[in-house]
Amino acid sequence: MGITEILIRTAAVMCFFEPKVEDYNVNLFMNLIQLDGYNPLAVKGVRFHLRKDYDFSAGVSQEIDVEKLKAFFATGFTPGELKHFVEEEGIQLTYTFESFLTKVMLAAEEEQKAEFGEGYWMDHWTYNLDLVDSYLAIYPDKAGEFYFKPTYRFFESPVRVKSRKEKYVKSNGVLRQYHAVAKIEEKVAKASANDGVLWIRRDFGEGDIYHTNLYSKLFILGLVKTATLAPFGLGVEMEGDKPGWNDSLNGLPGMFGASTSELFELKRLLTMLLEVEQGGELVLPVEVNEFLQNVLSEMEVVGADANGLEAEEMEQRYWDRVTTHRENYREIIYKGISGEEAVFSLDEAKQFLSQLLDRVEKGIEQVESFSDPLVPTYFYFEPKGDITREQGGEGRHWVPKPVTPFLEGVVKQLKTSKDSKLARTLYEKVKASDLYDRKLGMYKTSMSIEAEPLELGRAKSFTPGWLENESIFLHMEYKYLLATLKAGLAEEFFEDMKTALIPFLDPEIYGRSILENSSFIASSANPNEELHGRGFVARLSGSTIEFMNMWFVMMAGEKPFRWVGVSDGEGGQLVCQFSPTLPDWFFDEKGEVSFKFLGKTEVTYVNPLKKNTYGADAAKPISVKVYFNHDEGGTPKQYKANKLTGDLAVAIRNGEVARLVVELG
């Protein structure tokens, strides 16, 4: 778990509190996805450059102040730096600083800042999908424009992923992949000359910055990740030197490790693109299209079993050939792209996506065949026979080795489960397993890893129940609780809440304020019973974001806005419909509970019978009183309906409604 995830996950919930953010954060973080499917580790914010012909005369009264400002704007700036400069230099403005800043920002160009950092973490791309989901939960009516605006670019790190021949080595008599990335020296120099930032440009780096739409960029990401599946489709390979969320398994990449978490997320990505109905076209650089056609051809061969080979042999050959195509593709794009494009209709794009998804689902079937009773989150692979480094993996046969189940894989499996019965079955399996700490009523990061090889990573060096070794890692536990809530397991969620959420804990056992999250909690697997349930390392990052997401789903519903098209019989309009998931004990003595919706509108649920808002006898919205900003103290408009539509829904989203009183019945 790193700062990049925290930044993206924080950005993903911002739309729930300030809708005016719109798709800014989607653009910001999706721009950093590279053509090779990775992204830089260090996100360094945004700076602005004011156009050189900006006229200061209207806002600055003294010529000396004009000269000072010209000198200041000769380089990039942030709004905070500008405010400090104006105050420290005593710049005399003819209107307020806020008005001056607004005019300057409208005349400035934004510049993203990021840098490679270290390694390529395999999970960072997945959090961008949360950004997309959050935006569409608030702006479903803008989906077409959202997916097809040509405002996206590709970050270009001066670091490449090595081929198998370069990174495969013998270590203590066994084959490993180490030092899997390498600097491209000419790009390092070029990045240094460009303040550390490079973008893919046309004409092999000599032309304009290459732009595309979000749909096409997500398609390319899905293609690359599908082509990075491990043998037999058992997860996505850790081929870029770094693991995923659980960075304590830092030995896995060298052991030819793979993660099923990203496999489930890949299914989510491809499904998301298949659900896009209209708005534009799939536009691919010709270099990407060649890669796509090569991968699809290999899929057709392995699917048809053209040579009559045994299934295992076919899978081994498929992996080898697709890996070669991926290596060749990267060798091409690291040298740059021409800018020429191949264009496909949405129907054609969906045919491609269906083929990719079919491959991913076959991989998931293989992963689930290893369930005992839970799916492994990780695999590592051992080669058959004594293969030398020079052979580069070609023709190699691999033997998969599942790692004991971790909670992370279950979380991702739940996220892609559309069947509430299957979700409940999975939940019950987790509750019956050693992932569940029965003494504490909490969920551990993993089962015992005692039998796993020491090479797995630093997690093996910790005492059980401590840090990443079988403890309660709060961020991952909260991810699991959120997944159960979104899967429709409300009863189970609220039962677990009483023992797993920090505000419900006994401070004497927790060892700190229950208003403060921890990085981890020592589980009952720890040999020191005095530590059981005690929190360590104060933390207000990942777990807090998951908690905010839980709160939003509980209070408003996962998707409070939806777009109803003409074909649905409602003339094409925006709909706002609250779907709270709240237990009876959440309501006060008057049967009421209130929350702030989208940072502006106070919403009060009135539940006279104090019933659950979920389950067979659920209390549901039946009428709404609307108080607009301009007449909050007056008579509200009352709607005998469970939803608000059209201009009224837009007004709520725009913050023009001060208060809503929703009657449940």
N, C-alpha and C positions, 0 to 999 in steps of 0.2 A: 504494500500500500504506500503510495507516494503522494507528493504535493500536487502532481498533475491531476490525479483522480479527485482530490479534494477540491481543486479549482473548478473542474468540470462539473462535479456533482453539485457544488454550491451554485454554479451558474445555472444548472438545470432547475433548481427550485426558485430562482429569482423571478421567473415569469409568474409564479404563483403569488408573489408579493408586490411586484411592480410590472404590470403587463406592458408598460411603455417600452420595456427592454426589447420586446418583440423577438426577432430572430438575430439580434446582434451577437449574442453569445454563441449561437449555432455557427454563424459565419466565422467568428473569432477562432474557435477551436477546430472547426472542420478545415479551415485553411491550412492548419498545421499537419494534416494528414498528407503523407508523401505518396508518390507514385509507387513506391515499394511496399506500401501498406503500413508503414511505421510513422512515428511522430517524434519530434524532439522532446526531451525530458523537461527542460527549463523553459517555462513560459514567463516572460519578463515584462508583460504588460504592453501598453500602447503609448507611443509618443506622436506628437503632431508637428507638422511643418506648415507654416503660414506662407501663402503664395507671395512672391516677391513684389508684386505690384499693389499690395494692399495699401489703401489710403487711410492714414491715421488722422488726417486733419479734422474730421468730423467729431472725433472723440477725445482728442488731446489738444489742450490749449497752448502749450509752450513748445517751441521748436526744439529746445534742449531735451524735452521728454520724448519727442518724436525720434530723435537720434538715439536716445537710450533704448527705446523699444525696438528700433530697427536692428541694433546690435544684439539685443536679446533674441529676436526672432531669426537671427542668422543661422541658428541651429535648432534642433528639435526641442520641443517643450511639452510639459504636462500642465493642465489647468492649475494645479497646486503651485508649481514653480512660477507660473505667471502671477498668481496672486501674491506670493511672497515678494517677487521682484517689484511689483507695483507699490507695495507697502513699504519695502525697505528703501526704495529709491525716491519715494515721495512723489510718484507720478501723479500729475493733476489731470483727472478725467472730467469731461463735461457731462457725463451721465454715470449711473451706477456701475460698479465693477461687474455685476451680473450681466448688465446689458452689453458692456464692452466685451466680456468673455463670450457671450452668445454670438456676437458679430464676428469675433475672431475665429471661433470654432466653425462657423459656417463657411469661412474662407480658408480653412486649414485642411490639409490632407492627412489622413491617419496612417501611421506606420506601426505594424505589429513587430514585437520583439520576442525572439525565442532563440534558443541554442541547443545543440545536440545533448550536452550534459554527459551521460554515460550510458552505454548499452541501449538496446531497444526493448523496452518493457512490453510484453506481449498483450497486456490487457487494456492499455490506455485507450485504444480506439473504441472499446465497448461503451464507455461512458458518454460518448457523443450520441449514442442512440437515446439516452435519457434526455439529452437536450432536445432532440427531435420530438420525442413523446410529450415533453412538457409544453413545448411551443404549440403543438397541435391540440393539446387539451384545452388551450385557451383560444387559439386561432384556427379552428378547423375549417372555417370558411375561406381561408387564404392558402389552403394546401397546394393548389395548382401553382400559384405564383411563388410560393415558398420553395417548392422543389425545383423550379425551372428558371429562376433568376440567374443570369450568367455572371454572378458576383463572387465566385469561389476560385481560389488558386491553389497551387501545390507548393508546400514548403520544400526546400531542397537542402537537406543536411549534407555537410561535407564528409559524411561517413557512410560507407556502404556495408552491406551484409556479404560476407565472403561465400565463395562456392564451397562445395563439399571437399574438393581436392585441396583447398587452402586451409580449411579449419579442422579437418579430421586428423587426429594424432594418436600415437600409441602412448599410453601412460600406465606405468606399472604392468605392462603386458596386456592391457585392454584398450579397446578403441574408444576414443572420446572426441568431442568437438569443443575446442577451447579457443578463446580469442577470436570470436566469430565475426567481429566487425573490424574494419580498418579505415583509416583516414584516406581521403582522396586529396592528395597534397595541393593540387592546383585549385581545388575548391576551398580548401582551408585558407589559402592566400586570398582568394576572391571574396570569401566571407569576411575575412578580416578587413578588407578594403571597403566592404559595404556594411560596416558596423555590426558584423556578425550575422546578418540576415540575407538569405538567398531565396529566390523564388524561381520555379521552373519557367523558362522563357521559350518563346518560339525560336526557330532558326538555330537550334542547338545552343541556346544560351545567349545568342547575340541579338535577338529581337525583343518584342514587347512581352510583358508578363502574360503567361497563358492563363486564360480564364475559362471556367466551365460552370455548369449548374450543379446544384446539390445532388440531384438524382443521379447524374452521371458520376459524380465523385463517390457517392455511396456504392454505386454499381462496381466501380473499379476496386474499391475496398473489399467488397464481397467476393469479387473474382480472385483477388490476390490471396485472401484468407482461405478460400476454398481450395486454392492450389497449394496451400501450406498445411493441408491436413496430414497428419502422421500416417504411417502405414496402417491399412485397414480402416482408415478414417477415425482412429481412436484419439480424437482430440486435435488441437492445433499445435504444431511444433513450436518448441522454445528454441528457435534457430538464431535469435538475435542477441545472445549472450545473457539475457535476463529472464527471470520467471515472470509471473503475473502478480496478482494482488498479494499473495503470500510470499513476500520477498525473502522469508527465512528459508525457503527451499531453493537457495541459491546454487546448490549443486546439481539440480535437475537439468538445467540447460546443457551442461557438459555430458550428461548421461543420456543424451538424445531424448529429453523429456518432452511431454506433451500434456496439454491441459484440456479437459472436457468442458470447463466453464466457458471458454471462448468458442467451443463448438456449438453449445446451446445459444450463445449470443449471436453466432453467425446465422443460425436458423432464424433468429429474431430479425436480423438485418434483412435477409433475403425475403422473408415473409412481409416485412414492412414495405419493401419496394414493390412486391407483387400486388399489394393493396392500393397502390397509387393508380387512380383511374384515368386521369386526363391532365393536360396542362402543357405538354411539350414532348421533346424527343430525347433519346439517349444519344449523347455525342461523345465519341471516344477518340483520343489520339490514335493515329494509325498503328503506332507501336503497341498500344494496349489492345487494339482489335486483333492484331496478329497473334498476340499472346492468348486472347480469348478463344480464337478459332482453334489454336493448337490444343488448349485444354479441353474444349468441347469434343474435339476429335478423339482424344484419349478416353474421354468418358463414354463415347459411343462404342469404342473398341472393348473396354472392360465390361460394359453393359451387355454387349452382344456375345461375349465370350467367343470371338471370331476364330481363334485358333484351337478351340476345343481343349484348352488347358484347364487344369484344376483351378478352382476358385482362388485358392491361396496364392498360387503362382501368378495368376492374372493380377491379383491385388498388388503383389510385390512389384511386378513389372509396371503397373499403372503408377505406383508411387515413384518409381525411379524415373519414368519418362516425364511425368508432370513436374517433378523436382528439377529435371534438366531444363524443361521449358521455362520454369520460374527463374533459374539461374541465367539462362540466355536473355530473358526479358530484362532482368535487372542490369545485366551487362550493357544492354542497349540504352535503357533510360538513364543510367548513371552518366552516359555520354551526352544526354540531352534528347529533346524531341524536335521534330521538324515543325510541328504546328498543324500539319495536315490532319484531317479528321474523317472518321467514318460515322455516318449518321443512321440511326435506326428508329423506327416507329416504336411506340409503347408496346404494341402487340408483339413485335419482334423481340424487344427487350424482355418481355415476360416469358417468351419461349426460352431465351438464354437463362433467365433466372430460375425457371422451372427445372432446367437441367442441373444447374448448380445446387438448387435446393434438394433435388433428388439424391445427389451425391452426399450432401450433408446429412440427410435423414438416414441414409444407409449407414453412415458413420455412427449416428446416434443409436441405431439398432445394435450395432456391434458393441458400443459402449455399454448399453443396457444389458447385453448378454453376460457381462461381467458382474452384474449386480449380485450382492451376497450379504444382505438384501439390497444394499444401497449402491449406487453407481460410484466407481472410483472417480475422484476429481483429477487424478494424475496417473499417467503411465510413463515408464521409461522403457527403452528398447535396447536389446542386446543383439549383436549380429551373429548369424550362424557362420561358423568357420573362422579361419584366420585370414582376415582381409587387410591388405596393406593400405596405407594412406594414399598411395599413388592411384589406387583403383577408384578413389573418390566416391565410393558408395555405389557405383554402377554395378548392377547385377546382384547387389547384396540382398540377403534375406534377413528379415528382422523378427525377433521374438518379443512380443509385448509382455511387460511386467507391471501389473496394476499395483498402485500404492494404496494403503489403507484409506478408507473414505474420509474426506474432509467435508465440513459443512458447506463450503463454497460451491461444490458441484451440485449439491441438493438445492441450494438457492437458485442457481441458474436453471436447473431442471424445472423447478416450480414456476419460474418466470415464463417459461414457454409452454406450460401446461394449460390447455384450454378446457379441460374436463375436471370439474370440481370433485367428482368421485375419485379420479386418479390422484388428484392433489391431496385429498384426504387420506387415501391409502399411503401415499408417500409420507405425509405428516406422521401417520401412525407408526410407520417403519422407523422414522427418525426418533420418535418418542420412545420406542422400544429398544433402540440401539444405544451404544456407548457414546454417541454424540450428545446424548441428553444426560446432564448431571442431575441425578435424582435427588441428591441431598440439597442442592441449591435451587432446583427448578429452573436451570438455565441451560444454554446450549454451548458446547465446547467447539473449539476450532476444528478438532479432529478426534478420531479415536486414538488409541495408543499407537505410537510410531516406534515402539521399542524394537519390533522385529524388522524394521526397515534398515537399509544400509546406511552407514555413517555418512557416506558420500552425498546423501540426499540434501544436506545443507545445515546451516547453523541451528535450525530447530532441534537437531539431534543432540546438541551440546547442552540444552537446558534440562533442568529437572522437570519431570512430568507435572502438569498443572501450573507451569510457570512460563511467562512470555508466550512464544509461539508454539510451545509444546503442550498441547492438550489443555490449554487454559480457556477461559471465556474471553475471547477477543471481542470487545464490545461492538466494534464496527461490524464485524461479520455476523454476530448474533442479531444485531438490529437489522441487517440486510435480510436475514432469515425471517424475522418477525414481519417485516414489510412485505416480503414475498407471500407469506401465509395470508396476510390481510388482502392483498391484491388477488390472491387465488380464490377468494370467497370463503375462507375458513375463519369467519368472524368469531364464532364461539371459542374456537381453539386459540385465536389471537388474544382475546380478552382474558381467557384463563391464564395464558402464559404471561400476559402483561403484569399480573399481580406479583410475579416472582422474578421476572426477567428485566423489567424496565427499572432504571435506577431510582426514580422518585418513589417507588414502592418498597425499596429495600430498608432494612434496619440499619440506621447509621452506625450503631455500635459494631455490627458485623462488617459493614462496608468500609468503615474506618475513615470516612471523610463525609463531607456534606452530600446529601442526596440530590442537591441541585448542581452537582459537578460530575461530569462523566470521567471515566478512566480509560486508559488505553487497554488494559486487560484486568481481569479479575481472576485471582488464584482459584482454581477449581478443586473439587474434592479428590482429584487424582494426585494432588500434591501430598507428599508424605508428612508435611507439617500441618496438622489439623487446625492449628491456631490461625493459619493463613486462609482457610477456606472461606470464600465469599468476600475477601478483602480486595479493594481496588487499588491499582498501582498506576502511577504516571497520569497526572491530570491531563485531560484531553477534551477539547471542544471542537473537534474537526469532523471526521467521517461519521461517527455515530450521531452527532448532532444533526447532520444533514439528513440521515436516514429517519431520524425522529421527526424532523420537520415534514418530510414526505408522508410519514404515517399520519401525522396530524392533519395534513391537507386531505388525504384520502378519507379519513374518519369523518371529517367535518363537512366536506363539500362533495366528495366522490372523486373517483379517479379522473373522470372526464366531464367536468361540469358544463362544458359547451359542446355542441355538436351542430353540424350543418345538415339540414334536411333539404334534399334536392327536390326538384319538380316531380321527378318520378315517384317520390314518396307521398305525393298527394298534398303537400303543404306549400307549394308554390316557390320553394327555394328560399330558405331563410335560416338565420342563426337562432338556435334554441339554447336557453340556459335552464338547466334542470339539476337541482341539488339531489344527491343520493347519499345522505349521511349513513355511516355505519357506526352506530353508537349503542351501547348497552343501556338498560334502564337506569343503572346507578350513576350514569353521567349527568342525569337531569336533576335540578335542584327541587326543593319542596314544592315549587309552583309548576314543576314539570317543564322547566325552561333551561336552555343552554345557549350561550352566544359565542360568536367568534367573528374575527375581522376577515372579510373575503377580499382577496386581491389587494390587500393593504389599504382599502378605502371604505368599503361598505360593511357596516355592522349587520350581521345576520343572526336573528334569534329564532331558534326552533321552539315551538310551543307544543308540548306533548302531554296533554291533560291526563291521559291514562298511564303515563310513564312506562311505555312499552319499549322493547328493543326496536331498533329501526332496521333489523335484519331478521331473517328466519321466516317461518311459515305464517306467523301472526304479526308481522312487522308493522310498525307505524310508518306511514308514508306521507309525503307532502300532498295536501289536498287543496290548499289555498295560500295565497301570498298577498301581504300588504306591502305596498311600495311607497317609501318616503323619498322624494327627490331632494337634491341638495338645496334647491331654491325655496322649498316649502316644507322643510323637515318638521316644523311645528304645526303644520296644517293638517287637513284631512288626507289620509293616505288613499291611494288608489288600490282597490282590492280586486284580486283576480281569483275566481273560483276555478283554479286549474293547478296542476302539479308542475307546470313549466311556464316560462316566460319567453316570448318569441319576438322575432323581428327587431324593430327599433328599440324595444325595451331591453332585449338581451344585449344589444350593442351599447346601450346607455349604462347598463350594469358594468360591462367590461371597461368602458371608458371612465368609470369612477364618478358618474353623474348621479348615482343613487346613494343617498346617505345611509339608508337603513332598509332592511327587509325583515318582515316578520312572517315566518313560514309556519303555518299550522299543520300539524301531523295528525293523522287519524287512521 
